[in-house]
Amino acid sequence: MKSLMCNFFDEYKDESSYMKDRVSKEFIKNRVLPISGVEELQSVQKMMSKVLMGSTALLIDGLSDVFILNTKKGKTRNVEEPVSEGSVRGPRVGFTEVLSDNTALLRLHGENEGLSLMKFHVGERAKKELVVAFMKEIADPELVEEVKKRIQKINIDNVPDSGYVEQLIEDNYLSPFPQVQSTERPDKVIAALMEGRVAILLDGTPFALIVPVTFSMMMQSPEDYYERWIPGTLIRLLRFGTAIISLFAPALYISFISFHPGLIPTKLAISIIGGREGVPFPAIIEGLFMEIAIEILREAGLRLPKPIGSAMGIVGGLIIGQAAVSAGIVSPIMVIVVAATAISSFALSHYSTAIPLRILRFVAMFSAAIFGLYGVILFFLFICSHIARLKSFGVPYASPAVLYQFSDWKDFMVRMPIQMMKRRPKMLNLKDSVRKGSEEE
């Protein structure tokens, strides 16, 4: 039996030999410091950075190196269910604001020795730790190197949230569409890593970033894969439909009412005209009034406490809609169209996807008010052209629609059975494109 207490002189013949070796780095690290995670530094700037991040610096006379002790401690939030991404089926675990907890969650859910973590520090004045995660046996080395280069180019005083990183590393900052996906769910990050993508985690935020992404990924949810393929496919198709309704429903109504009433069935046209009787404003003013009112209610509901916010969104929408119809400011059909648009935007699986559609909806409405149905068609073609040109870390944003690779189409608008998805996305140029256990005989 060996005592756990440090008895320094047991290993030395006399006190002189002990005094000769007592200031060695190895002796201090292995016998004196009762803590793991000891780091040696020689740079004063790096030492100050570590101290400001919560570590302790130990300086010993006679040694040129500084020992950095991992003594970070503070009030942290427990692992809870993600707030922004509800789960019908699957793990109810979300990331926290502590980076070490988040990397532990990745290893817990991933359980793969191929998971690699690269550490960086971002922020010139207030440094924060950042981790790039990828599967070294799967991910494209060029993709990993590109992510590394973009992170090293970040030159800003402070990075309080992963949203800063997202904006500083995306390909086209002028595009309304997100080219980096954010998520609070570890299972979603692990699934992306297993496909050969790269994840970015920042200390101080529960949102991880996934690159590269495509537009079709924004319409997907982990529940699509946890359910059987038929209901998963139908729900995914429903999301694509709600995205179209959210973007074009008010614009189509304005174009039909203002320019092309002859395209509306006779009985429906008579009903709409009867509802609009006494309304003093054109359709575009009606639509703008209701859409702006809904956006105000939506933002107010997000900022208020949860019970009050949800009640305000529902009751406020009903009251404003009913009051506007009673006052003759808007027609009942416009209230129905705007309500259907708002509900459709809520059905989208990602908040970051709904935001550009909400913005572009107003552009579509103005196009319809000026050029009618032709304006809506031209706007649709412009959006398609922009998405086709957009890239995320070298991967076409419209993939796999612009790439004729049948294996990638198995997980596009239709989610085929898992037994048929034997290969990882070819668009990513992976080192290992075959899913283990799926090799064809």
N, C-alpha and C positions, 0 to 999 in steps of 0.2 A: 504494500500500500504506500502511495506517495501523497504527501500532504499537498493540499491545494494552496496553502499559504506559501508566499515567496520566501524561501530561506536562501538568501543569496550566497552565503559562505559555504554551503554544502558542496558547490561545484568548483570551489577554488581551494588550493592547498594552503594558502596564507592570505592575509589581508592585502599584501602588496600586489599580488596578481589580480585580486578583485579590483583594487583601485586603478590598475592599469587599463582594465577593460570596462569599467563601469560606465563610461560615456560613449560606448559604441552604439550605433543605431540599432543593430540587431538585438543587443541586450535590452535596450529600453523598450523596443517594440514587443519582444517576446516575453520579457520577464517583469517589466515594470508597469506598463500601461494595461490596465484591466478592461480593455475595450476593443471591439472589433472595428474594422473599417478605418484603420490608421493610414494616413496618406503623407508622403514626404514631399515638401516643396522647397524651392530655393528662391522663388520670385515673391517679392514683397507685395506686388500688385495682386497676384493670385491669392496670396494669403489673406489680404484684406477682403477680397471678393468672397472667399470661403467663410470668413468671420461674419460678414454681413448677411450671408445666407443661413446662419445659425450654427456653424461649426465652431470649434474651439481650437485656438492656435497655441502650441506648446513650444517655447523657445528655451533651449538649454545651453548654458555657457560651455563653450568648447566644441559645439557642433554647428556646422554651417547650414544644415537643413532645419526646416521647421516642421514639426509634427502637427498634422491637421486631424483632429478627433471629431468623429461624427456624433455630435451631441444635440442634434436637432430635436426639439420637442415643442409641442404646442397643441392648442385645442384644434382638433380635427373633427370632421363630420364622419359619421359612421357610413358604411356601405348601405345604400338604400336603393329603392326602385327609381329608375330614371324619371325625371319630371317631364322632360320635353318629348319623350318617346315612350308612350304607353305600350304595354305588352299584353296581348290576349293569350298567347301561348309562347313559352320559352322562359329562359332565365330572367328573374326579376332583380337583376343586379346592375348597378350603374357605377360609373367612375366617380371618384371624389376629387377634391382639390389637392390631394397629396400625391406626388408623382410616384413615390415608392409603393404606395398602395395600388396605384393603377398598373404599374409594371408587374406587381405580384398577382393582380387579377388576370393579366394577360398570361402569365405562366401557369396560373391555376386552371384557367379555362383552355389554354392551348396544350399544355403538357407535351411539348415537343422540344427535343434537344436542338433542333435546327433554328429555333427562335433567336435572332441576334438583336442586340440593343446597342445602338451607338449614342453616346452622350455628347451634348453640345451645351454651350452657354450663350444665351442671346441677351441683348440689352447692354448698351455701353456704360450707363451709369448705374442702373439697378439690374444686376445680372440675375437671370433665371435659368434653371436647368431644363434642358429639352432632350427628349429621347426619340430617336428614329428606330422603329421596329420593323423587321422584315424576316422572311424565311430565307436563309442563305442558300438552301438547296433548291429553292423554287424561283425566287425573284430574279429579275433581269439585273445584272451588275451595272449596266449603263443607267438604268432607272435609279438605282440606289445612289450612284455617283452624282446624278443630276439633282436629286433631292438634297444630297450633302452640299453641293455647290450653292444651291439657292439659299439654304439655311445659313451658310457661312457668309453670304453676301448681305444678310440682314444687318443694317446699320441704323439703329434707332436707340434713343435713350432708355426706353422702358417697354417691355412687352407684357402688359397686364393680363392678356387673354390670348387664346389660340386664334381668335379672329384677326389679330394683328399679323400673325404668321401666315394665315390663309391669304390675306390681301397682299402680303409682300412676296409670296412665292408663286402666285397664280400666273398663268400665261398671258391673259388679256384682262387687265384691270378695268378696261372700258366696257366690257361685256356685262349685261345684267344677269347672266346665268352663272351660278357658282361652279367653278372648276375644281374645287376641293370640297369633299364631303365631310361634315362634322357629325359626330355621334357621341352619345353618352353610354352606349351599350358595348360591353366587352365582347359579347358573342358576335356582334356585327363586325368588330375589328378583327377578331380571330378568323372569321369567315373570309374577310378581305385579304388577310395575310396568307391564308391557304390558297387563295386564287393567284398569289404572286404580287399583290399590291403592297404598298408601303404605308405604315401608320406613323403619325407624329403626335407625341404626347408632351404637354408643357406643364411644368409645375405651377400650381395655383389655379387650375381650371379643370372642370370635369369633362370637357369636350375634347375628344381626340379627333385628329384629321386623317383622312384616307385619300391617297393619290395612287395612280390617276383615276379619274372617274369619267363616266359617260352620262348622257342625259337619261338613258334607260335606267341607270342605277338610282336616279332620283325618284323613280316611280316604283321602286322595289322596297320590300319590307322583309325582315327576317321571318315573319309569320308565313310568308309565301312558301318558304321551304319547310317549315315545321308542319304545315298542313299537307294533305294529299294534293296531288298535282292538279286535279280538276278544280276544286274550290280555290286553290292558290292562283291558278290561271285566270279564273273568272274575276277574282278580286283585283288582280293586277290590271286586267282589261278595264275594269270599272274605274281604276285610278287614272288610266289614260283618258277615259271618257270624261271624268270630272275635270281633268286639266284643260281639255278642249272647251268644256262648258264654262269654266272659270275665266278663260281668256276671251272667248268670242261671243258668249250669249248676249250681253248688253249691246255689243257692236252689231250683231245680226238683227236684233230687234230695232235698233235705230235705223239701219239701212232699209229694212222692209217697210217700216212706218213712213219714213221720210222720202224714199226714192222708189221703192218697188212694192207698193201695196197690192198690185195685181198678182204677185206671186203668192199671196196669202189666200187660203181657201175662203170662199165667200162668207160662209156662216161665221168663221172665226174673225174675218175682217169686220163684219157687222158688229160682233161682240166687242172687238177692240175699239172701234170707232165710238160705240156707245159709252164705253168706259172713259174715253178721252174727252167726252163732251164736257165743255166748261173748263178744261185745263188750259191756262193761258200760255204755257211755255212749250217750245218744241221738244222733241224727244231727247235731244242731246242734253238740254238743260235739266230735264227730269232725271236722266240717267246720272249726270254729274252730281246733282243734289243728293240722290239716294246713295250713290257709291261713296261719296265723301262722308255722309252721315254714318254709313256702315263702318268705314275705316276708322272714324273717330271712336265709335263704340268698341271696335275691336282693340284699338290701342289702349283705351281707358280700361277695358276689362283685363288686359295683360298687366297693367301697372297696379291695379287695386288688389287687395287681398283676395284669395281664391274664392271663398264663398260669395263675397260681394261681387267680384268680377264676373263670375258665371251668371249670376242672377241679373246683373246689370245688362249684360250682352243680350240675353233673351228678352227680358221685359222692356229694355230700352228700344230694341228693334221693333217689337210689337207696337209699342206706344207711338214711336215716330212714324212708322208706316201707316197706322190707323189714323193718326192725326193729319198726316200729309194728304191722305185720300179724302178725309172728311173736309179738309180745307180746300180741296180742289187744286192742290199744287201739283200732284202727280196722279197718274191713273193706276187703277188696281193691277193691271197687267204688268206695269213697270215694277211695282212692289214685288210681284211674283218672280219676275226675271232676276231682280237684284238679290232676292232671298235665295233663289236657286244657285246663283253665282257664288254667294257667300258660303252656302253649305258645301258646294263643290270644292271650294278652296280649302275648307276644313278637312275634307276627306283625303287630301294629299298627305303622304307619309312624312314629309320633311318640311319644316318651317322655312328653311332656306330656299326650297323650291317654290313655295307659294309666294314668296316676296316678289321675285321677278315677274311672275304671272299677274300679280296685283298691279304692278307698275305698268306693264305692257297692256293691260286691259284698258287703261285710259287712252293710250296711243291708238289702240284699235277702235275705240269709240270715236275719237276725233277723225280717224280715217274714214269711218262709216258716215259721219256727219258731213264730210266734205265730198267724198267720191261715191258714197253708197256701197253697194255690194262689191263693186270693182275695187274700192279702197280696202275692204276687208280681205279680198283675195290677194291684192298686192302686198298687204301687210303680212299675210300668211306666208307668201313666197319669200318675203324679206327675212322673216324669222327662220324659215327652213334654210335659206342661203347662209345666214349668219351661223346657225348651229353646225352646218356642214363644214364651214371653214374653221370653226373653233377647235382647239386642241387642249388637252390636259396632259402635260408632261410628255408630249409627243404622240399621245393616243388620240385619234379623232373623237370628238365629243359626241358625234352621231353614231358611233359604233354600237352594234354591228350592222346598222342599216346601210352604211356606206362601204362595208367590206363584205365580199361574197365568200364568207366562211360559214358553212352550214352548221358546224358544231357550235359556233357562238350564237346562232339563231335559236338554239334550243333553250336559251335562257334570256329571251328578249321580251316580246310582248306575251308570248306563251311560255309558261314554265313547264317544260317537259318532265316526265318521270325521272327521278334521280338515277334509275338504272340506265337511262339513255345518256346522261351527262357524264361521259367517261373522260372527257378532257377539259383542262382549264382553258380560259379564254386565249385564243391564238393571237389576239390583238396586242397582248402584253409582251410577246417575244420571250417567253419564260425559259429557264434552264431545264425545267422538268414540266412538261405540259400534260402528262398523264396522271390522273388521280390514282393514288395508291389503292389497290384492291379493285381497280376497274380495268386493268390491262386486258386487252382482248386476247383470247387464246390463239 
